[in-house]
Each structure stands twice: as C-alpha cells, then as structure tokens.
C-alpha cells in the first residue's frame, strides 16, 4: 500500500524518489508525533492520578472511609502499573530505531496486568458515580469538595470529582486508539508492524474483556441478591409484563420437554450444573445431619447423672459422680462448643453461599427460554426488538459468567467441605483423648482396676447374681408382713356355722372374712365381715389364684382371696413351740406364696455370710458379713428351705438362707463397707 | 376426727413410744429418699443411654449420606476420605452399642431390681400402719370399759375387749419390730449393691473411649491432617469464605 501511496504522490510532484521519500517522511513524522503523544499523555495522566490518590484523597476527611474506598477503588494499583509502564516507555526513547517495536512489545507484556487492574476499577466506577451524585445534592459538602479539587487540580475546573475519577476509564480506552495511530503511520513491511498490530488488537481485547467483566458483575449483583421484599413490593412486581414473561417461559419449557422445540444443548454447562447440584446436596445433607447430631448431644448433656445422691460416702459411686460431672461440665461441653464454631457455623456459611449461584442458574434458564423464543421469532419475522436483544445479551452474560466461575466455586466448596470433615474428625479425636484420660484416672482408683475386662465382667455378673438374690429375699421379707390376724368376734350363727365347718373340713381350711364382700357374678358370694368359710379350692376354673371357691356351710361360691384370712380356732402348735420363728409361721399361714423359693445353698459347701444377721433365739446363730460358715443342712426341721442350719465360730444354729453367699467368689470384697 | 367429743378411737395412753415412732420415721424416710433417687437415676441413665445411641446413629448417617453422593464417583480423593470416615463411624457405632448393652446389663437392670423392692416395702409399712390403727382402736375400747362402773356385763365386755386387743397388739409389735430390723438392713445393702454397677459403668467408658481414641487417631493419620489449633482452623474457615465471596456469582449477605 505504501508504494501505491508513493506512486500517487510521485505522479503529482513529478520526481519519484523524492516524493516517495517525502511521503515516507510524513508517515514517519506522524508516527513520531503519535509516539510523542502517547508518552506525553501518559505523563500527564499519571500525574493527575497521583494528585487524586494522595492530595485529594487525604483531604476528603469528612467522608466515611467506606465511601473513600469506593470512590478511589484500586487507584493505587493503577498508579503502580502505569508508573512502571511509563518508566519502560521512557527507556525506549533512547533506542530510536527500534522504539516502535519495543513499544509494541511493552504493551504486549503489560496486557495482562492492565486488564486485571483496570477491570476492578471500571467495575466499581458506577457505584463511585452514584456517590458523587449523592454528594452533589448536599450543597455544603459539594462546596467543600469543589474547593479541594480547585486547589489541587485547577484544570479540573468546575467539573468536579466525577471528572477526575473517570480518567482511568478514559485512558484505558485511549490506548488502542493511540496504538492504532502509530500503526497507521508505520509501513507494513516494517519489522515493527506485526508487533504493533498484535499490541493494538491486544489492547482492544483488554477493553472488551473489561466491558464483559463489568457486565457480568452488574448482572450478578442484580440476580444474586436475596431479595427481602415487602408484600407491597412483591405485588408491585407482579405486573402483566413479568406475568406474561413467566407464562411464556413455562410454555417454552413445555415445548422443549415435548420435543417440539430443540433445546439448546450446552454439555459443558450441564455438566457444571450437575456437579453444582451434587455439591449442593452434599452441603445440605451434611448440614442437617450435623444439626441432628448436635441435637442429640444436647439431650445427652441434659442428663445430669452426677447429681444423683444415693447417700454413699465413697468408692466407685462417688468416683463415677465426679467423673460424670467433670466430663459433662468440661470435656463434652467444650466438644459441643468447638463443634458449633468450627463445623456448624462454616456449614451454615456454605449453605448461604449456595444461594447466589442457584439463583443465577435459575435466571439463566429463564433467560434461555426467553432467548429461544426470540430466536424462533427471529426466524419467522426476521428482526428483533431492542428488548429482545437485551434478553439475548443477558442470557449470554449469565451463561459466560457461570461457565467462568462455577468450576472455581465447585472446587472451593469441595475443598472447604474436606476441611470441615477433617475438623470433625479431629474434634472427635480430641474428645476421645480427653475423656479417656479422665476415665482412666478414675479407673485407677477402683478396687478391681487390675483385673482384665473379661475377668471383671465375670466378677460383676456373679456379684449381681448374688445381690439380686439378696434383693429378692428382702422383697419376700417385706411381702410377708401379713395383714392383721385379728380374730373377730363372731355372731352366734357364725359360731355355730364355724363349728360345723370345722368338724367337716378341719382347722386348716377355715378362713374368716376381713371385710364385707359383695359378689357381682352368678357364682360369687356376698359375705359379711366376720363370717367363717371353708376353703374348697384356692383357685378358680381359669387357674386364677386370686379367686377361691369356698363353702359357707349353706352356700358355695367364689370370693376374692384378698378378703380372707386364716381363722384360728385354737392356738396352733407351732405358736406354742416358741416365738423363735415368727417368719416361718407367718409364711405358713398366709396364702400359698406364688414366688420362687430363695437360693438353696448346697450342703457341706464352703459358704460365706453375705450379710450380718442377729440371732433372736437359741435356735438361731448370729452372722457377720463376710464370715465363712459351714452349712450343715440347707433346710429346717420341717423341710423349709428358707432357713439353713449352719455352724459358725463353733456355734450351731439357724440362719436365713438368703443371707448366705456361694463360695469361692470373695463376695462383697472391696465393695462392702468395712464394718 | 378431732371434732368428735368422745374420742372413742383414740386411746388415752401413748401406745407407741415417741422414740420408737421417731426411729421408724427416720428409717422409713431415708428409704423413701433412696427410692426417689434410684428411680430418678434409673430414668436419667436410660435417657442418657438413648441419647448416646442416637448420637452414634446420626454420626453414622453423616458418613452414609456422604458416601451415597454422586460426587464420590467423580472425585477419588473425596471418595477415599468419605470411605475412611464411614468405616470409622460404623466401628464406633458397634462399640457404642456394646457399651450401652453393658450399661443396660450392669447398671440399669440392677437399678430396676433394686427399685422393685420398694413397692413391697411400702405395702408392709402400710400394713403396719393398719395394724397400728386397729391397735389404737381396740386400746381405746378397752380403756373405755375400764373407766366404767364395774358391773357384771361391763366386766364381761371388758374381758372380751382385752381378749380382742391382745393378738392385735402382738401383731403390731411383731410388724413394728420386723420393719425396724429390716429397714436399716435394706438401706445398708445399697452400699454393697451399687458399687459393682458403678465400677462397671466407669470401666465401660474406658473401654469405649480407648477404642474411639485409637480409631480416630488412625483416621487422623489417614486423612493427612495437620494438628491445627482452633484459631488456625477459624482462620482457614474465614479464608475459604472470603475466597467464595470474591466470586461474582456469590451474593454478599
């Protein structure tokens, strides 16, 4: 092209070489001028930036720091980068021949940094502008600001803060234009040409990317915000426009589902979205599971076991109460607090962070459906309205935003999840260590700490077996406290009746009614207190031993056994034999016990006394707890196994069998009180 | 019945000495407290054991749900971590079940058995009270006749009344003595009775937490975990949150 230009010029002026040279010189001149323009404007630009950043900013003290940050954004970073750029540019000035290609290379080098640093500034410029407008509305503040600006940067004039803050935006868009000017005045066969060309398009790319970034940010902030709208605001939102939008989208979606309209397949996005869904699921489930775990932990901590008071002064019971209290008030409490702070809170933050992307994905789909409809319309009609164009842009913005950032998002969430899980494991480990330490301390003071676990378990099993027998004997003892055996005064008929029954059935079968009985069934009798009856059967036809079949002498029928008591016409022989065994007698006279008999101790076995016993007559012998005894007979003279004949300390006598324990287990060793 | 002018049912002389009555009430009182404490302890133990089992189950659910997430198919590291966690949780749950079983057997059951004696005791005390009432009533009756003019019929009635009184008095005294003997013994038996249970309880904790310590120690090593302090962990969490918030797609809340 240059040669053609040269030809043209030469045809006008006449002499070929001279004209070609002149045009070349002219280009070269323009080129040099363009380069100079680049350098000079850079110097001025940087100067203004520095004034803004230091002088003006420091004097705007009446503004809150948050505002100042928004206004000036990352101007310091810009100054750094441009400072270096200027310095390098000025260095190229000495290398005249290669200057242009050096400049080209320089811009290619700085391309990345420029993009990074300017995109941030540009994205926050809108907000800064809003602030400036807000200040303009306050006359006093506005005057002050104006004053400062005029003092520092007189050439800004009355344009104000906005004018100054826009300079970086203007500069970054100027670079491609400046480079273009240099390029235009560079011959294409010049070695610098390709470099310059690349540099120019690079800076154009930078601007495109900055715009893209800005748009994404705007779109994101519009749709991610969790909107806390009042009811009125919500109603206001539902206008015919948005309503029709929604119905249109729905019909589009249905058309897609029905296969009537091809769905815009975007495998890359779908994969991303799928992963996002799984990540969401993971976070949501983990959060609710941890919540359940914490709830159960709460209940567990609410059981104040250490507060029980069995009035036992020492030994394992006290050890346990101390242990339980320490664990609850320290180890477990701390565990819960750490769980809440280091696992639960982060999970909640994670869950909240999911909201933004979720909304965006949904919005993208909405816009996609809109967009598809628009495309359909485009095919039919051949054009689209401005609004429809906007829809396409929004969809594309959302799509590219998500495609750009979702992978990173998913990755970050997974990393964080991993961190949280590891923390969970660590907390459990710490809890185990703490509890174990404390529990081992308690265990060391227990009487049987030296025993292995299986040996101990056997010991406990045996011990509990014996003590449960003991308990049973207590229970039986208490149950054998009989109801009052009063012989009630008889009415004459009753007495005669009694005599008749006595002769017919014998003394053992006579019972007296303790309180009035009113029979309700056909076979049941109504009897008065004091009446005598004879026992025919001590259970009814169904085997119920609470209902007895009795004979009143005149009638037969069923009565409740609880309302009868044995009737003694003459003092029994056993009574006369001595008050030594009231238990025995009472036992014989009460209704047949339905409980199993007490532990029977095998004869001639080595046995110990589990419990102290005080002899009450010459037939009995006293025992001390833990004393070894020799069992001579495991029953008394009447064959009653509740009593055993033993020899102890050279003495012989009867003792309750329930008070004896089997050898060789050293029974309440270590557990009994020293008495 | 204090509004009746003639206190027929109340005898004049104090048939049960104050000291005896006081002793009885003291011993019975102690046993009543013990009953309350053992019942409460049994209930709390059961509640604690249930909560313990529930906690362990929810821990297992954590790892189970993680394992069933499709992410495991895509991400080998994640799968490894979650599998290790799941194994640990399941093992802990098994040990926990064993611990609770041991506690059930050696603490809760014995507590129940101990508590089951009290109804019989309370019934016996009631019967003694009944006997006391009867005793009082008949004693009053005798006194009434003793105060009357000694005519023939009166003497006959007096004799009969005395005859009635005797077995009742003897019965009451027998009951009273029996209970006064047995109650302290029963109360004392708690010492020997509960110590094995509580020793077993402590040991069960040691067994379980040693396992837990071992299992989680191994797991920590497996997951290649640095021993961070709590502050460090908090900082890590903050850092991750900031990184997330730096993304445009994440809303600022």
Interface residues (C-beta under 8 A of the other chain):
Chain A: X216 X217 X220 X221 X224 X225 X226 X275 X278 X279 X281 X282 X285 X286 X289 X290 X292 X293 X296 X297 X299 X300 X302 X303 X304 X305 X308 X309 X310 X311 X312 X315 X316 X317 X319 X320 X323 X338 X341 X342 X345 X346 X349 X352 X353 X355 X356 X357 X359 X360 X401 X402 X405 X406 X408 X409 X412 X413 X414 X415 X416 X418 X419 X421 X422 X423 X424 X425 X426 X428 X429 X431 X432 X433 X435 X436 X439 X440 X442 X443 X446 X447 X448 X453 X456 X457 X459 X460 X463 X464 X467 X468 X470 X471 X474 X475 X476 X477 X478 X479 X481 X482 X483 X484 X485 X486 X487 X488 X489 X582 X610 X611 X612 X614 X668 X670 X671 X672 X673
Chain B: X30 X33 X34 X37 X38 X40 X41 X44 X45 X47 X48 X51 X52 X54 X55 X58 X59 X61 X62 X65 X66 X69 X70 X71 X74 X75 X77 X78 X81 X82 X85 X88 X102 X106 X110 X113 X114 X116 X117 X120 X121 X123 X124 X127 X128 X130 X131 X134 X160 X164 X167 X168 X171 X174 X175 X178 X179 X181 X182 X185 X186 X188 X189 X190 X191 X192 X193 X194 X195 X196 X197 X198 X199 X200 X201 X202 X203 X205 X206 X207 X209 X210 X212 X213 X216 X217 X219 X220 X223 X225 X227 X228 X230 X233 X234 X236 X237 X240 X241 X243 X244 X245 X247 X248 X249 X250 X251 X253
